[in-house]
Amino acid sequence: MPRFLEKRRRRWYAILEVPKDLQRHYGKRRFLKSLETESQTEAERLVLSVVAGWKAEFEAVRSGSSDALDALALEWRKDYAQRNKYEEEIYQGLLADKYEEIASESKETADTFQLVVEGTSLPLQEHLEEWLGTLRNDSKTIDMKRSDILRFAKNFPYSHQVRKRDVERWAYKLTTEHGLKTGTVSRILSACRGYWGFLDRSGYIDREDRPFAISFAGKGSQGKEETNSKRKHFEPDEICRLLEAAEEKQDQSLSDLIRIAMWTGCRIEEICSLKVEDVSDDSLTITDAKSSAGHRTIPIHSQLRSCVQELKSKSSDGYLLSGLTFNKYGDRSNAVGKRFGTLKRGLGFGTDRVFHSIRKTVATQLENAGVPEGVAADILGHEKQTMTYGLYSGGTTLQRKMEAIEELSYPDISSDSEISPNKK
């Protein structure tokens, strides 16, 4: 049965266990909601936003972020919007009395209350889950966008507070005071811009200005320290040290992961997603990639061939790297990726060397061997930038890629021997 789903008669229901620490608050052990569909495919799409909303509610209860005044304002707004012309004067009087009551404590809060009731402003989180439910992103990206909007809403709780100049200052503070990188801040602003556009298109806000139409430059040009912290490639002998260390730890999955990466240049997610059916006697076919160019066939290096054949024969779950576990986003690379991080730090490598650095090593070796860039791009899964090769070419032949990939070499690995996949 798919996660968070339960079938009753012919209908699918979203289901989620209430955390033990919140069961007394809710007075029940689980949430259940009909998804109003008999299609499992549709149910699997709908259930994500429903469960995400429940989880967000759990966090709100735990943190005490649910604002009683917000709830009151929204209830008043509902009644206020349904008033008829005969009730206009009555509602105006009630609103004025309530305004004075709140203003006795805080005029700013009273102003916000009135704006929400009259529909001029709204709590910025009010339609967040509705917006997320319209997106086609994967679960991890959805969670990231939720986090970005919640971060923004802590500083701008209501839509009327969102002004272009204030947004610019907030974005700048994220880099100067909170230490976020320019790319991270740009991603946050992109999520906020998308949500704001949804609110505008849906008629939840009515604003002529564009508060997120800003030119964000961050801290300015990169300094020497930031330039030096960029990710670098491993030297071939350093990769051999990593492989030897993984074997000494008897971490077979990590050893095999490094071995496949050093002979193919594949990303960690691509390797962990490889299924036995994607592997032939002489090539790997990448079907789970970041872009269309990433979907490719890679020749199996002669030094890797027996390792791959043994992994295929011993697979117990249909994956080339058998036995890896999925995280909550359906990613098999998370746990083994963390073990790689521990391994490389133990060998003294800093933040400028990551698993992706092995991919850089492969690219560097191909370049130094004089492999044409278009051939290397077809091996690594990069877009070709030229019109002739990028748009019109059918791609490099497997034989030409095989000749190129055989240019890869590492110290202590002779041309007629291979590191055994079972070496301890």
C-alpha positions, -999 to 999 in steps of 0.1 A, spaced: 0 0 0 14 35 -9 25 57 20 -2 78 36 -30 61 16 -58 38 25 -84 23 3 -120 20 17 -144 3 -6 -135 20 -39 -123 54 -26 -88 65 -15 -82 82 18 -53 102 31 -41 89 65 -15 101 89 -7 90 125 -8 119 150 25 121 169 23 108 204 30 142 220 0 157 201 -26 129 206 -40 145 237 -42 179 220 -62 164 191 -80 137 211 -73 111 184 -45 90 171 -47 96 134 -61 119 107 -82 105 79 -96 124 49 -113 112 17 -94 123 -15 -127 119 -35 -111 97 -61 -110 60 -71 -77 65 -91 -46 55 -72 -24 77 -95 -45 107 -87 -46 98 -50 -8 96 -49 -7 131 -63 -33 146 -40 -22 130 -8 12 149 -7 -4 183 -1 -29 169 24 -2 152 45 21 183 42 -7 205 55 -12 181 85 25 181 93 26 219 90 -2 220 115 16 197 139 46 221 138 24 251 143 9 235 174 43 225 188 58 260 183 27 279 194 28 299 162 -10 297 156 -22 332 163 -56 335 181 -60 370 167 -55 357 132 -82 331 137 -105 358 151 -98 381 122 -105 354 96 -138 345 112 -148 382 112 -137 385 76 -160 356 66 -191 373 82 -181 407 70 -178 395 34 -213 380 36 -230 411 50 -259 427 30 -267 464 26 -290 463 56 -263 450 78 -236 474 66 -240 499 94 -242 472 121 -210 456 109 -192 489 107 -201 497 143 -191 463 155 -158 466 137 -151 500 151 -158 488 186 -134 458 181 -108 481 166 -109 504 197 -106 473 220 -75 460 202 -60 495 198 -60 500 235 -32 474 235 -16 480 201 -26 503 173 -5 484 148 -23 452 157 -56 469 154 -48 483 120 -38 448 108 -70 433 123 -91 458 104 -72 453 71 -77 415 73 -114 417 82 -120 441 53 -100 418 29 -73 444 22 -46 421 37 -43 385 47 -20 363 68 8 354 44 7 317 53 -31 314 48 -30 299 13 5 283 14 -6 247 14 -31 254 -14 -3 269 -35 20 240 -28 -7 216 -38 -7 231 -73 30 225 -79 44 195 -98 77 195 -79 90 165 -60 85 162 -23 119 175 -14 115 207 -35 80 212 -20 94 211 15 121 235 6 96 260 -9 74 257 22 105 264 44 114 294 23 79 309 25 77 303 63 111 321 67 98 350 48 64 351 67 82 354 100 94 388 89 63 397 68 34 380 85 7 399 64 5 408 28 2 445 34 36 445 50 53 432 18 69 463 2 96 462 -24 121 483 -5 117 462 26 120 429 7 153 442 -8 166 451 27 155 417 41 173 398 12 205 418 18 204 410 56 201 373 48 236 374 33 252 400 56 238 390 89 227 354 85 255 343 62 234 328 35 250 324 0 237 345 -28 223 315 -46 203 304 -16 188 339 -12 179 339 -49 162 306 -44 142 319 -15 131 350 -34 121 328 -64 98 307 -41 83 339 -26 78 354 -61 60 322 -72 37 322 -41 30 359 -45 20 354 -81 -4 326 -71 -20 349 -45 -24 376 -72 -38 353 -99 -62 337 -75 -76 370 -64 -65 367 -28 -45 400 -30 -51 430 -52 -19 449 -57 -6 469 -86 30 469 -74 55 440 -78 74 437 -45 96 408 -57 107 425 -89 141 433 -74 176 430 -86 194 410 -59 232 412 -61 240 399 -26 273 409 -11 289 419 -43 318 402 -61 334 371 -46 364 375 -24 394 354 -23 382 332 6 349 324 -12 367 317 -45 390 293 -27 361 275 -11 346 265 -44 344 228 -50 376 212 -65 383 179 -82 401 151 -64 435 141 -78 435 105 -91 457 93 -62 433 109 -37 404 89 -51 424 58 -46 429 68 -10 392 72 -6 385 38 -21 411 21 1 397 38 32 361 27 23 374 -9 18 393 -8 52 360 1 68 344 -28 50 317 -5 37 310 -24 5 282 -1 -7 304 30 -3 334 12 -20 312 2 -50 298 37 -52 332 53 -54 344 27 -79 315 33 -103 318 71 -100 356 71 -107 352 51 -139 320 67 -152 317 103 -139 281 97 -128 264 117 -101 257 100 -68 219 101 -74 224 85 -109 244 57 -95 221 49 -67 191 49 -91 206 25 -115 186 -7 -118 199 -41 -130 178 -38 -161 197 -5 -170 230 -24 -172 242 -44 -202 275 -63 -207 292 -31 -220 272 -1 -209 251 17 -182 219 36 -192 211 66 -170 173 71 -169 170 91 -137 188 124 -145 186 161 -137 181 171 -173 173 156 -207 210 157 -216 216 135 -185 196 106 -200 225 88 -217 244 56 -222 279 53 -207 303 26 -217 316 4 -189 354 8 -185 374 -24 -187 385 -18 -151 349 -17 -139 334 -45 -160 338 -75 -136 326 -54 -106 294 -44 -124 287 -80 -134 291 -92 -98 269 -65 -85 242 -75 -111 244 -111 -101 241 -104 -64 214 -78 -65 185 -86 -42 162 -57 -49 166 -49 -86 191 -21 -81 228 -23 -91 238 -10 -57 216 -34 -37 205 -28 -1 205 10 1 176 26 20 152 53 8 148 85 27 114 103 30 119 118 -4 124 85 -21 162 92 -24 185 61 -21 217 82 -20 212 101 12 226 76 38 256 64 17 263 101 7 266 110 44 290 81 49 311 94 21 312 128 38 324 112 71 350 92 51 365 122 33 366 144 64 384 116 82 411 118 55 415 155 59 394 168 30 375 200 35 343 215 22 358 221 -12 358 183 -19 325 165 -21 313 134 -39 306 155 -70 344 162 -70 349 127 -84 328 138 -114 352 167 -118 381 144 -117 367 124 -146 360 156 -166 396 168 -159 411 135 -171 390 135 -203 401 170 -210 438 163 -204 436 132 -226 424 154 -255 389 140 -256 367 164 -277 343 184 -255 312 171 -273 322 135 -266 329 143 -229 296 161 -227 278 129 -239 296 108 -213 289 132 -184 254 142 -195 260 179 -201 241 201 -225 261 209 -257 261 247 -262 266 249 -300 238 249 -325 255 221 -347 262 196 -319 236 207 -294 206 209 -317 213 188 -347 237 161 -337 224 126 -328 252 122 -303 285 104 -300 285 67 -308 290 41 -280 323 30 -296 337 66 -296 326 70 -260 342 37 -252 375 49 -267 373 81 -246 364 65 -213 393 41 -216 415 71 -212 407 72 -175 434 58 -153 444 58 -116 476 50 -98 483 14 -86 456 1 -110 474 -15 -140 459 -20 -174 455 -57 -169 442 -58 -134 412 -45 -115 403 -37 -79 381 -65 -68 346 -56 -57 351 -79 -27 385 -66 -16 387 -61 21 
